[in-house]
Amino acid sequence: MLSLAYKKGDTATPQGQKMLLRIKVSRTEFQAACSDGWVDGQIQGRQGLYIYAELGEEQEYIPRPNDDPKTSYRIFQGCAVYFAKSQEQLDNGDYESENLANTTVIIYC
């Protein structure tokens, strides 16, 4: 089981800020992503941690100074996020954590 500091239904980090995750997705999933849709991919900076995200409402993405100009980004708020240790686990819906609701997700490819 993944060790997460959040309980089912939590909507904020311990510091009171909403959680933000950056998820690397395929170009096909990036282009098909829409509000109330879903994507799966890998979390930025974590090898072996796969994510399934039920997307919330898409917002305008405002580029950050450290963004890679060769990378495309989109942002969704109010997402439900699930974690798995492998793509196979993800495909089977065998998640390592409870749903992290109301998460902001940036997808990129």
C-alpha positions as a Markdown table, in Angstrom:
| # | Residue | x | y | z |
|---|---|---|---|---|
| 1 | Met | 0.0 | 0.0 | 0.0 |
| 2 | Leu | 1.3 | 3.5 | -0.8 |
| 3 | Ser | 1.9 | 5.6 | 2.2 |
| 4 | Leu | -0.1 | 8.8 | 1.7 |
| 5 | Ala | -0.7 | 11.4 | 4.3 |
| 6 | Tyr | -4.3 | 12.0 | 3.2 |
| 7 | Lys | -7.5 | 10.2 | 4.2 |
| 8 | Lys | -10.4 | 9.4 | 1.9 |
| 9 | Gly | -12.4 | 12.6 | 1.3 |
| 10 | Asp | -9.5 | 15.0 | 2.1 |
| 11 | Thr | -9.4 | 17.9 | -0.3 |
| 12 | Ala | -6.3 | 19.8 | 0.9 |
| 13 | Thr | -2.8 | 19.2 | 1.9 |
| 14 | Pro | -1.8 | 19.4 | 5.6 |
| 15 | Gln | -0.9 | 23.1 | 5.0 |
| 16 | Gly | -4.4 | 23.8 | 3.8 |
| 17 | Gln | -3.5 | 24.1 | 0.1 |
| 18 | Lys | -5.2 | 22.0 | -2.5 |
| 19 | Met | -3.1 | 19.2 | -3.9 |
| 20 | Leu | -1.6 | 19.8 | -7.4 |
| 21 | Leu | -0.3 | 16.9 | -9.5 |
| 22 | Arg | 1.6 | 17.0 | -12.8 |
| 23 | Ile | 0.8 | 13.9 | -14.9 |
| 24 | Lys | 2.7 | 12.8 | -18.0 |
| 25 | Val | 0.3 | 11.4 | -20.5 |
| 26 | Ser | 0.5 | 10.2 | -24.1 |
| 27 | Arg | -0.1 | 12.6 | -26.9 |
| 28 | Thr | -3.4 | 10.8 | -27.8 |
| 29 | Glu | -4.7 | 11.1 | -24.2 |
| 30 | Phe | -3.6 | 14.7 | -24.0 |
| 31 | Gln | -5.6 | 15.6 | -27.1 |
| 32 | Ala | -8.6 | 13.6 | -26.1 |
| 33 | Ala | -8.7 | 14.9 | -22.5 |
| 34 | Cys | -11.8 | 17.0 | -21.6 |
| 35 | Ser | -13.8 | 18.2 | -18.6 |
| 36 | Asp | -15.5 | 15.2 | -17.0 |
| 37 | Gly | -13.3 | 12.8 | -19.0 |
| 38 | Trp | -10.3 | 10.8 | -17.7 |
| 39 | Val | -6.6 | 10.2 | -18.3 |
| 40 | Asp | -3.9 | 7.9 | -17.0 |
| 41 | Gly | -0.2 | 8.4 | -16.9 |
| 42 | Gln | 2.8 | 8.8 | -14.6 |
| 43 | Ile | 3.2 | 11.4 | -11.9 |
| 44 | Gln | 6.1 | 13.8 | -12.5 |
| 45 | Gly | 9.3 | 13.0 | -10.7 |
| 46 | Arg | 8.2 | 9.6 | -9.4 |
| 47 | Gln | 9.3 | 6.4 | -11.2 |
| 48 | Gly | 6.9 | 3.5 | -10.8 |
| 49 | Leu | 3.9 | 5.6 | -9.7 |
| 50 | Tyr | 0.9 | 5.5 | -12.1 |
| 51 | Ile | -2.1 | 7.7 | -11.9 |
| 52 | Tyr | -5.7 | 7.4 | -13.1 |
| 53 | Ala | -7.5 | 10.8 | -12.9 |
| 54 | Glu | -11.2 | 11.5 | -13.4 |
| 55 | Leu | -10.9 | 15.1 | -14.8 |
| 56 | Gly | -12.9 | 18.0 | -13.4 |
| 57 | Glu | -13.3 | 21.3 | -15.1 |
| 58 | Glu | -10.6 | 22.5 | -17.5 |
| 59 | Gln | -9.2 | 25.9 | -16.8 |
| 60 | Glu | -6.9 | 28.2 | -18.9 |
| 61 | Tyr | -3.3 | 27.1 | -18.3 |
| 62 | Ile | -1.0 | 30.0 | -17.5 |
| 63 | Pro | 2.5 | 29.1 | -18.5 |
| 64 | Arg | 5.2 | 29.2 | -15.8 |
| 65 | Pro | 8.8 | 30.4 | -16.3 |
| 66 | Asn | 10.3 | 26.9 | -15.8 |
| 67 | Asp | 7.9 | 25.2 | -18.3 |
| 68 | Asp | 9.5 | 23.4 | -21.2 |
| 69 | Pro | 8.6 | 25.3 | -24.4 |
| 70 | Lys | 8.5 | 22.0 | -26.3 |
| 71 | Thr | 5.9 | 20.6 | -24.0 |
| 72 | Ser | 2.1 | 21.1 | -24.1 |
| 73 | Tyr | 0.2 | 21.6 | -20.8 |
| 74 | Arg | -3.4 | 21.6 | -19.8 |
| 75 | Ile | -5.0 | 22.1 | -16.3 |
| 76 | Phe | -8.1 | 20.6 | -14.7 |
| 77 | Gln | -9.6 | 21.4 | -11.3 |
| 78 | Gly | -11.8 | 19.2 | -9.1 |
| 79 | Cys | -10.3 | 15.9 | -10.2 |
| 80 | Ala | -10.5 | 12.6 | -8.5 |
| 81 | Val | -7.1 | 10.8 | -8.5 |
| 82 | Tyr | -6.1 | 7.2 | -7.9 |
| 83 | Phe | -2.6 | 5.7 | -7.6 |
| 84 | Ala | -1.1 | 2.4 | -8.7 |
| 85 | Lys | 2.4 | 0.9 | -8.7 |
| 86 | Ser | 2.2 | -0.5 | -12.3 |
| 87 | Gln | 0.3 | 0.1 | -15.5 |
| 88 | Glu | -1.2 | -3.4 | -15.1 |
| 89 | Gln | -2.6 | -2.5 | -11.7 |
| 90 | Leu | -4.0 | 0.7 | -13.2 |
| 91 | Asp | -5.6 | -1.1 | -16.1 |
| 92 | Asn | -7.3 | -3.5 | -13.7 |
| 93 | Gly | -8.5 | -0.8 | -11.3 |
| 94 | Asp | -6.4 | -2.2 | -8.5 |
| 95 | Tyr | -5.5 | 1.1 | -6.9 |
| 96 | Glu | -3.0 | 1.5 | -4.0 |
| 97 | Ser | -4.9 | 4.4 | -2.5 |
| 98 | Glu | -8.3 | 5.8 | -1.9 |
| 99 | Asn | -9.6 | 8.5 | -4.2 |
| 100 | Leu | -8.0 | 11.9 | -3.6 |
| 101 | Ala | -10.9 | 14.1 | -4.4 |
| 102 | Asn | -10.8 | 17.8 | -5.5 |
| 103 | Thr | -7.2 | 17.6 | -6.8 |
| 104 | Thr | -5.9 | 20.0 | -9.4 |
| 105 | Val | -4.2 | 18.1 | -12.2 |
| 106 | Ile | -1.8 | 19.5 | -14.9 |
| 107 | Ile | -1.4 | 17.0 | -17.8 |
| 108 | Tyr | 1.5 | 17.4 | -20.1 |
| 109 | Cys | 3.1 | 15.6 | -23.1 |
